[in-house]
Amino acid sequence: MKLETANPVRSFKARGTETVMARLAESTVAISAVCASAGNLGLAMAYSRQRRGISVTVVAGAGANPVKLNRIRALGATVRIVGGDIEDARHLARQMADIEGAFLVEDSENLDTCEGAGTIGIELVEGAGRLDVVLVALGGGAMATGVGYVFKRLAPEVEIVCVQPRGAPAMALSWRAKSVVETDRIETIADGVAGRRPIPAVLDDLLAVADHVPLVEEQSIIAGMRMLYRHAGLVVEPSAALGVAAILEDRSRYRGKRVVTIICGGNVVPADFERWVFKQGDG
């Protein structure tokens, strides 16, 4: 396991936002930034802005994780809630950037976020020894494309498997079709990877690095969260369990191989975690 939760924002996202904010602070482009987020990107933006004097507004959908939103506010960023889901939040964030002149940080489309996430791949190549497969949670695509690019350049023999929940399959469907496929709803507990409308340029990057993009069921995600808690003592959000879920659903594919899964986030509502991990059957 590559653990990305033992840091101040409890997810891998600050790798990208530190890259974005450091470069923004050195430029004269803007002194404010805006992003749309289900929570983790916004939290990382709020953290990375603190010592750089950059104001940050995070736009979130109505159903966004309240634990993440409260931490964003506590770190001094502004939260703006919009009716609808993450795609509606992205639309408003783009409008705000156009009207107010703020720097738009679009996870995955902004290459700094991919570059930051790619450092996970560098650490794995340099420190994990022989690997056969890397399992990456697939949402907007920053981690998948960043990590995938590193492996294709430095260890191309390693298979890159990017995992999405069946209830939010837009990027996986687009990868399979080799063109953008939009969906009309999101039905997954894995809010950190939920989207309906892939960014074309990001899909192009994903097509270049992903070897396999499976879809997993909700019960497999919950089973993965339960296993990570019971066997590794980890409290993770659903997105972080996608890799384990993929193994559970296709054991023969990974049998006998040396596999790493990236544990990408631990920002979960405690009551939700308790309900999923402790109060459900074995699934």
C-alpha positions in Angstrom: 0.0 0.0 0.0 1.1 3.5 -0.8 -0.3 5.6 2.0 -1.3 9.1 1.1 -3.5 10.0 4.2 -0.8 10.7 6.9 -0.4 14.3 6.0 -2.1 17.6 7.1 -4.9 17.3 4.4 -5.3 13.5 4.7 -5.1 13.0 0.9 -2.7 13.1 -2.0 -4.1 16.4 -3.3 -1.6 18.7 -1.6 1.1 17.3 -3.9 -0.6 19.0 -6.7 -1.8 22.2 -4.9 1.7 22.8 -3.5 3.0 22.8 -7.0 0.2 25.1 -8.2 0.4 27.6 -5.4 4.2 27.8 -5.3 4.2 28.7 -9.0 1.2 31.1 -8.6 2.9 32.9 -5.7 6.0 33.5 -7.9 4.0 34.9 -10.8 1.9 38.0 -11.3 -1.0 36.2 -12.9 -3.4 36.4 -9.9 -3.5 36.8 -6.1 -6.7 34.7 -5.8 -7.6 31.2 -7.0 -10.8 29.3 -7.4 -11.6 25.6 -7.8 -14.5 23.2 -7.9 -14.2 20.4 -5.5 -16.0 17.5 -3.8 -13.7 18.3 -0.8 -10.2 17.0 -1.0 -8.9 19.4 -3.7 -10.5 22.4 -2.0 -9.0 21.3 1.4 -5.5 21.0 -0.2 -5.9 24.4 -1.9 -6.9 25.9 1.5 -3.9 24.4 3.1 -1.4 25.4 0.4 -2.6 29.0 0.3 -1.9 29.7 4.0 1.7 30.9 3.9 1.5 32.4 0.4 -1.1 35.2 0.8 -3.4 33.8 -1.9 -7.1 33.9 -1.3 -9.0 30.8 -2.3 -12.6 30.1 -3.1 -13.8 26.5 -3.2 -17.1 25.8 -5.1 -18.9 22.7 -4.0 -22.1 20.9 -4.9 -24.9 20.7 -2.4 -24.1 17.1 -1.4 -20.4 17.7 -0.7 -18.8 16.1 2.4 -19.5 18.5 5.4 -16.3 17.4 7.2 -14.2 18.5 4.3 -16.0 21.7 3.9 -15.7 22.6 7.6 -11.9 22.0 7.4 -11.7 24.2 4.3 -13.3 27.1 6.1 -11.1 26.5 9.2 -8.1 26.9 7.0 -9.3 30.3 5.8 -10.7 29.6 2.4 -14.2 30.7 1.2 -16.7 28.0 0.5 -19.5 28.6 -2.0 -22.2 26.0 -2.3 -24.1 25.6 -5.6 -27.2 23.5 -6.3 -26.4 20.3 -8.1 -23.2 18.2 -8.2 -19.5 18.6 -8.9 -20.2 19.3 -12.6 -22.4 22.3 -11.6 -19.7 23.4 -9.3 -17.1 23.3 -12.1 -19.3 25.4 -14.3 -19.6 28.1 -11.6 -15.9 28.0 -10.8 -15.1 28.7 -14.5 -17.6 31.6 -14.5 -16.0 33.0 -11.4 -12.5 32.8 -12.9 -13.7 34.5 -16.1 -15.6 37.3 -14.3 -13.3 37.9 -11.3 -10.0 37.2 -12.8 -9.1 34.5 -10.3 -6.8 31.7 -11.3 -8.8 28.6 -12.1 -7.4 25.3 -10.7 -9.1 22.5 -12.6 -7.8 19.2 -11.2 -6.2 17.2 -14.0 -6.6 19.9 -16.6 -4.1 22.0 -14.8 -0.9 20.1 -15.4 0.6 21.2 -12.1 -1.9 19.0 -10.3 -0.8 16.0 -12.5 2.9 16.8 -11.9 2.4 17.0 -8.2 0.5 13.7 -8.2 3.2 12.2 -10.3 5.7 12.4 -7.4 3.8 9.4 -6.0 4.9 7.4 -9.0 8.5 8.6 -8.6 8.5 7.4 -5.0 7.1 4.0 -6.0 9.6 3.5 -8.8 12.5 4.5 -6.6 11.5 2.8 -3.4 9.0 0.0 -3.9 11.1 -2.6 -5.6 9.7 -4.8 -8.3 6.1 -4.1 -9.2 3.7 -5.8 -11.6 0.6 -3.6 -11.2 -0.3 -0.2 -9.8 -3.9 0.3 -8.8 -5.0 4.0 -9.0 -8.4 5.5 -8.1 -9.7 7.3 -11.1 -11.7 10.5 -10.8 -10.8 13.6 -12.7 -7.6 12.0 -13.7 -4.7 13.9 -12.0 -3.4 11.0 -10.0 -4.0 8.4 -12.7 -2.3 10.4 -15.5 0.5 11.8 -13.2 1.4 8.4 -11.8 0.7 6.6 -15.1 3.0 9.0 -17.0 5.9 8.4 -14.6 5.6 4.6 -14.9 5.3 4.7 -18.7 8.6 6.7 -18.8 10.5 4.9 -16.1 9.0 1.4 -15.7 6.8 0.7 -18.7 6.5 -3.0 -17.9 4.3 -2.1 -14.9 0.5 -2.4 -15.6 -1.4 0.8 -14.7 -5.0 -0.1 -13.6 -7.3 2.9 -13.0 -10.4 2.0 -11.0 -13.8 3.8 -11.0 -17.1 3.0 -9.2 -19.8 1.6 -11.4 -22.1 4.4 -10.1 -19.8 7.1 -11.6 -18.4 5.5 -14.7 -17.9 8.5 -17.1 -14.1 8.4 -17.4 -14.0 4.6 -17.7 -16.7 4.6 -20.4 -14.8 7.4 -22.2 -11.6 5.4 -22.0 -13.3 2.4 -23.5 -14.9 4.4 -26.2 -11.8 6.5 -26.8 -14.0 9.6 -26.8 -15.9 11.6 -24.2 -18.9 9.9 -22.7 -21.1 11.9 -20.4 -23.5 10.4 -17.9 -26.6 11.9 -16.4 -26.2 11.0 -12.7 -23.8 10.0 -10.0 -24.7 7.1 -7.7 -21.7 6.2 -5.5 -20.5 6.7 -2.0 -17.0 7.4 -3.5 -17.6 11.2 -3.8 -13.9 11.9 -4.3 -13.9 10.3 -7.8 -17.5 11.1 -8.9 -18.0 13.1 -12.1 -20.2 13.1 -15.1 -18.3 14.9 -17.8 -14.6 14.1 -18.5 -12.3 16.8 -19.8 -11.3 15.8 -23.3 -7.6 16.7 -22.8 -7.4 14.6 -19.7 -9.0 11.7 -21.5 -6.3 11.9 -24.1 -3.7 11.6 -21.3 -5.5 8.7 -19.8 -5.6 6.9 -23.1 -1.8 7.1 -23.2 -1.1 5.7 -19.8 -4.0 3.4 -18.6 -3.8 -0.3 -19.4 -7.0 -1.4 -17.8 -10.0 0.6 -16.4 -12.4 -1.6 -14.4 -15.7 -0.6 -12.7 -16.4 -1.8 -9.2 -19.6 -2.3 -7.2 -20.5 -0.3 -4.1 -20.4 -3.4 -1.9 -16.9 -4.1 -3.0 -15.8 -0.6 -2.1 -17.3 -1.1 1.4 -15.6 -4.5 1.7 -12.3 -2.8 0.8 -12.8 -0.1 3.4 -13.6 -2.8 6.0 -10.5 -4.8 5.1 -8.2 -1.7 5.3 -9.6 -1.0 8.7 -9.4 -4.5 10.1 -6.1 -5.5 8.6 -4.1 -2.3 8.4 -5.8 -0.1 11.0 -6.7 2.5 8.4 -9.8 4.8 8.3 -10.2 5.7 4.7 -12.8 7.3 2.5 -14.5 5.2 -0.2 -12.3 6.4 -3.0 -9.2 5.1 -1.3 -10.6 1.5 -1.3 -11.2 1.3 -5.0 -8.0 -0.6 -5.6 -8.8 -3.2 -3.0 -12.3 -3.4 -4.5 -10.8 -4.2 -7.9 -8.8 -7.0 -6.5 -11.8 -8.5 -4.7 -13.8 -8.5 -7.9 -11.1 -10.0 -10.2 -8.8 -12.0 -7.9 -7.4 -14.2 -10.8 -6.1 -11.1 -12.6 -3.8 -10.2 -9.7 -3.0 -13.7 -8.3 0.8 -14.2 -8.0 1.6 -10.6 -8.8 3.2 -7.9 -6.8 0.5 -5.2 -6.6 0.5 -1.8 -5.0 -2.7 0.2 -4.4 -2.6 4.0 -3.6 -4.5 4.8 -0.5 -5.4 8.3 -1.7 -7.7 9.8 1.0 -9.0 9.6 4.6 -11.5 12.4 4.8 -14.7 10.5 5.7 -17.7 11.5 7.7 -17.3 9.5 10.9 -21.0 8.5 11.0 -20.8 7.3 7.4 -17.6 5.3 8.1 -19.3 3.6 11.1 -22.4 2.8 9.1 -20.5 1.3 6.1 -17.7 -0.5 8.0 -19.3 -1.6 11.3 -23.1 -1.8 10.7 -23.3 -3.7 7.4 -23.0 -7.3 6.7 -19.9 -8.8 5.2 -21.1 -7.8 1.7 
